């Protein structure tokens, strides 16, 4: 599930205690430690599993099944009004009541940077950050053990180049393959305008499904 700021949260349950009751009734957890949610004296909350979202985690060493959940009030059984997933479902339902449309389609583009080194500091005597990637123009004259071949985008010149200027073709292809194995309908990927900037294109789907 996600907190109000969109940060992904999780708890891992041992397979030995998985039973029909857990699937039907959900998993209790402490909501007081989630920013902006419950006070400590009313911290009990319920994770209701959405079995349509089940997929295998492709990254962890132990075989782990992932399932997105709705956050419910355990007393009333109603969706918690600060759960982003519940808010998205309510938005979809509200659209139908207005008669504007039946489905909210969303097609996200995941844009991101991949750096080789990231450093930051924020204290009274040293505040700032340093970023490094072999693709950055700042490395035009850097000495590398294997030599500097000068294959890097110019400033704002990273849109759609081919390898070797695009150094992450294989990485993005693997990302799309893994997403596809997890049930995400993918469309494309490419290098973006800036050095070390990349984009993955996902096919449009309903709001809640693509948010998941």
C-alpha positions in Angstrom: 0.0 0.0 0.0 1.1 3.6 -0.2 1.1 6.4 2.3 -0.6 9.8 1.5 2.7 11.0 -0.1 2.8 8.0 -2.4 5.6 6.2 -0.7 5.3 2.4 -1.1 4.9 0.5 2.2 4.9 -3.3 2.8 4.8 -6.0 5.4 5.9 -9.6 4.6 3.8 -12.4 6.0 5.2 -15.9 6.4 3.6 -18.4 4.0 3.0 -20.8 7.0 0.2 -18.5 8.4 -1.4 -17.8 5.1 -5.0 -19.2 5.1 -8.5 -18.5 3.8 -9.2 -16.2 6.8 -6.3 -13.9 6.0 -7.4 -13.8 2.3 -11.0 -13.0 3.3 -10.6 -10.8 6.3 -7.2 -9.1 5.7 -4.2 -8.3 7.8 -4.2 -6.0 10.9 -1.4 -3.4 11.2 -0.4 -0.3 13.1 -1.4 2.8 11.2 0.0 5.3 13.7 3.5 5.2 12.2 2.3 6.2 8.8 2.7 9.9 8.3 -0.6 11.8 8.4 -2.7 8.8 9.4 -3.9 7.5 12.8 -3.1 8.6 16.4 -1.4 6.0 18.6 -4.6 5.5 20.6 -6.6 4.5 17.5 -3.8 2.9 15.5 -5.4 -0.4 14.4 -6.0 -0.6 10.7 -6.7 -3.4 8.2 -5.1 -4.4 4.9 -7.6 -6.0 2.6 -5.9 -8.0 -0.1 -6.8 -7.4 -3.7 -6.1 -10.9 -5.2 -6.3 -9.5 -8.7 -3.0 -7.7 -8.1 -1.0 -10.8 -7.2 2.5 -11.1 -8.8 5.9 -12.4 -7.9 8.6 -10.0 -6.7 11.4 -10.2 -9.3 14.1 -8.8 -7.0 14.2 -10.5 -3.6 16.2 -13.6 -2.9 13.4 -15.6 -1.2 10.4 -16.4 -3.4 7.9 -13.6 -2.4 4.4 -13.0 -3.7 3.2 -9.4 -3.8 -0.4 -8.3 -3.4 -1.7 -4.7 -3.3 -4.2 -3.9 -0.6 -7.0 -1.5 0.3 -6.7 0.1 3.7 -9.9 -0.3 5.8 -11.1 0.8 9.2 -11.4 -2.5 11.1 -14.4 -1.3 13.2 -16.6 -0.1 10.3 -15.1 -2.1 7.5 -15.2 1.1 5.3 -12.3 2.2 3.1 -10.0 4.5 5.0 -10.5 8.0 3.6 -6.7 8.8 3.5 -5.7 5.7 1.6 -4.6 6.8 -1.9 -5.9 3.6 -3.5 -9.3 4.1 -1.9 -9.4 7.7 -3.1 -8.6 6.6 -6.6 -11.4 4.0 -6.5 -13.8 6.7 -5.2 -12.8 9.0 -8.0 -13.5 6.4 -10.6 -16.9 5.7 -9.0 -17.7 9.4 -8.8 -17.0 9.8 -12.5 -19.6 7.1 -13.4 -22.2 8.8 -11.2 -21.7 12.1 -13.1 -22.3 10.3 -16.4 -19.1 11.9 -17.9 -17.6 8.5 -18.7 -17.2 4.9 -17.5 -13.5 4.6 -17.1 -10.5 6.8 -16.2 -7.6 5.8 -18.5 -4.1 6.8 -17.5 -0.9 6.2 -19.4 2.1 7.0 -17.3 5.6 7.6 -18.5 8.3 6.7 -16.0 11.0 9.2 -16.5 14.2 9.0 -14.3 17.9 9.5 -14.1 20.5 6.7 -13.6 23.7 8.0 -12.0 27.0 6.1 -11.2 27.5 8.1 -8.0 25.2 10.4 -5.9 26.4 12.3 -2.8 24.5 14.9 -0.8 24.9 16.7 2.5 22.7 19.0 4.5 24.3 20.4 7.7 25.3 23.9 8.9 28.8 23.6 7.5 28.3 21.7 4.3 25.2 21.8 2.1 25.0 20.6 -1.4 25.0 17.6 -3.8 27.3 15.9 -6.3 26.1 13.8 -9.2 28.2 11.7 -11.6 27.5 9.5 -14.6 29.8 8.5 -17.4 27.2 10.1 -19.7 27.5 13.5 -18.2 29.3 16.2 -20.4 31.4 17.0 -17.3 33.3 13.8 -18.0 34.5 14.8 -21.5 38.1 15.0 -20.2 37.9 12.4 -17.4 40.7 9.8 -17.4 39.2 6.3 -17.4 41.3 3.1 -17.1 40.0 1.8 -20.4 40.2 5.3 -22.0 37.7 8.0 -22.7 36.0 7.4 -26.1 33.9 10.6 -25.9 30.6 8.7 -26.4 28.2 10.8 -24.5 25.2 13.2 -25.2 25.8 16.9 -25.6 23.9 19.2 -23.2 20.2 18.7 -23.9 21.2 16.3 -26.8 20.1 13.0 -25.3 16.8 12.6 -27.2 16.7 9.3 -29.1 20.4 8.6 -29.7 21.6 5.1 -30.5 24.3 3.2 -28.6 27.1 3.9 -27.7 25.9 7.4 -26.9 22.8 5.8 -25.4 24.7 3.7 -22.8 21.6 2.2 -21.2 19.7 0.5 -24.0 20.1 -3.0 -22.5 19.2 -1.8 -19.0 15.9 -0.3 -20.2 15.1 -3.3 -22.3 15.5 -5.5 -19.2 13.3 -3.1 -17.1 10.5 -3.5 -19.7 10.9 -7.3 -19.8 10.6 -7.5 -16.0 7.6 -5.1 -15.9 5.9 -7.3 -18.6 6.6 -10.4 -16.5 4.9 -8.7 -13.6 1.7 -8.1 -15.6 2.3 -4.5 -16.7 1.5 -3.8 -20.4 4.5 -2.0 -21.7 5.0 0.0 -24.9 8.4 1.5 -25.4 11.5 2.9 -23.9 14.1 5.5 -25.0 16.8 7.9 -23.9 15.5 11.3 -22.8 16.8 14.8 -23.4 19.3 15.1 -20.6 22.4 13.0 -20.2 21.7 9.9 -18.0 17.9 10.5 -18.3 15.6 7.7 -19.4 11.9 7.0 -20.1 9.7 3.8 -20.0 6.4 4.1 -21.7 3.5 2.0 -20.3 0.2 1.4 -22.2 -2.8 3.2 -20.9 -5.1 1.3 -18.5 -7.6 2.2 -15.8 -6.5 4.6 -13.0 -6.3 2.1 -10.1 -4.7 -0.7 -12.2 -2.0 1.5 -13.7 -1.4 3.2 -10.3 -0.8 -0.3 -8.8 
